């Protein structure tokens, strides 16, 4: 296969530092380093590929930044949702506990109320006992006198 070559005339301005250094480098090349075209094309391609890679890296960095921002927003949203769920669950648990406590009290409250009724009955009984005590003391006195005679 035959290689096709195209010729280009390149002039280097010796007053420009970069152009002068490039010309000096090209002049220092030997045959085993390759032709001017090969050296220049390798240099151009390396620079262009590096620029392309830099642009791709910058694009990837910007995508990563966007992804991080989106992740941050998602994390905030999840935090809010979890906080709401936690608050709702806390309220439901409070309601369940209040209901259980109420049931527990209801089991013991009738005894307490009946205890109050017993207390009222006891107060009535105490009053009757006081009356009975008065009667008993009279009976005891009468007995004592009877025994003493």
C-alpha angles and dihedrals in degrees: 000000000000120000119228119220131191123198127226129182111221123189122198122206108224091203091064110080096214094047092046092050091048092051091048091050092050091049091053093056120109128205093264090057088061135245126313089252093053094048094045094045092049090050093047093047092048091051094044093047090049091050090048090049091048090051091047090048091048090049090049090048091052090048090050090050090051090047090050091049091048090047089051091051091047091049091051090049092049090048091053092046092048091047090052092047091048091049091049092047090048091053091047091049090049090052092048092048092047090051092048092048090048091051090049091051091046089057091056101030095076089057089049092049091045086048087056089051089048088051090052089046089047090052088053089046091049089054090050091046089054088053090046090047090056090050091045093051090052089048091048091050091050090049092048091052090047092053092044092057 
